[in-house]
Amino acid sequence: MILISVNDIIYEVSRYIPNHPGEGIRNIYLRKFHRKDCTSLFEKFHNTNEADELLIKSNNNNFKITADGISMV
């Protein structure tokens, strides 16, 4: 399970990894961002609504942001 946060919303993105067009470019992998806020990088590299729509589809509200990162509710 790979959890990332974008704009204070937590997404489980592990099923998307094989389809992630940027996977491995510049040695950047989604796994490196597990339990981290990815808002600034997401906005920097995703300039279309397509990426936002994919995140919305993967939204899972069973997680929350804490001082220690992302945790399950």
C-alpha positions as CSV (number, residue, x, y, z in Angstrom):
1,M,0.0,0.0,0.0
2,I,1.4,3.4,-1.0
3,L,-0.3,6.4,0.6
4,I,0.4,9.9,-0.5
5,S,-1.1,13.3,0.5
6,V,-2.1,15.9,-2.1
7,N,-3.8,19.1,-0.9
8,D,-4.4,17.5,2.5
9,I,-6.3,14.6,1.0
10,I,-4.8,11.1,1.3
11,Y,-4.7,8.7,-1.6
12,E,-3.8,5.0,-1.9
13,V,-1.9,4.8,-5.2
14,S,-0.2,1.4,-5.3
15,R,-2.5,0.0,-8.0
16,Y,-1.7,3.0,-10.2
17,I,2.1,2.5,-10.2
18,P,2.3,0.3,-13.3
19,N,0.4,3.0,-15.2
20,H,2.2,6.0,-13.8
21,P,3.8,7.7,-16.9
22,G,6.5,9.4,-14.8
23,E,7.5,6.3,-12.9
24,G,11.3,6.1,-12.9
25,I,12.0,9.3,-14.7
26,R,14.8,11.1,-13.0
27,N,14.9,8.2,-10.5
28,I,11.6,9.3,-9.0
29,Y,9.2,6.6,-7.9
30,L,5.8,6.8,-6.2
31,R,7.1,4.5,-3.5
32,K,9.6,7.1,-2.4
33,F,6.7,9.3,-1.4
34,H,4.8,6.8,0.8
35,R,3.3,8.6,3.8
36,K,4.4,12.1,2.6
37,D,2.8,15.3,1.4
38,C,3.3,15.4,-2.4
39,T,1.3,18.6,-3.1
40,S,4.1,20.8,-4.4
41,L,5.6,18.0,-6.7
42,F,2.2,16.9,-7.9
43,E,1.3,20.5,-8.9
44,K,4.8,21.0,-10.5
45,F,4.6,17.9,-12.8
46,H,0.9,17.4,-13.4
47,N,-0.5,20.3,-15.5
48,T,-3.7,18.6,-16.7
49,N,-7.0,17.6,-15.1
50,E,-6.3,14.0,-16.0
51,A,-4.0,13.5,-13.0
52,D,-6.5,15.1,-10.7
53,E,-9.3,12.9,-12.0
54,L,-7.2,9.8,-11.4
55,L,-6.5,10.9,-7.8
56,I,-10.2,11.4,-7.2
57,K,-10.9,7.9,-8.4
58,S,-8.3,6.5,-5.9
59,N,-9.6,8.5,-3.0
60,N,-10.0,6.6,0.2
61,N,-11.2,8.4,3.3
62,N,-9.9,5.7,5.8
63,F,-6.7,7.7,6.4
64,K,-5.8,10.9,8.2
65,I,-2.8,13.2,8.4
66,T,-1.1,13.3,11.8
67,A,2.1,14.9,13.2
68,D,3.9,11.7,12.4
69,G,2.6,11.5,8.8
70,I,-0.3,9.5,7.4
71,S,-2.1,6.9,9.5
72,M,-5.1,4.7,9.2
73,V,-8.3,5.7,11.0
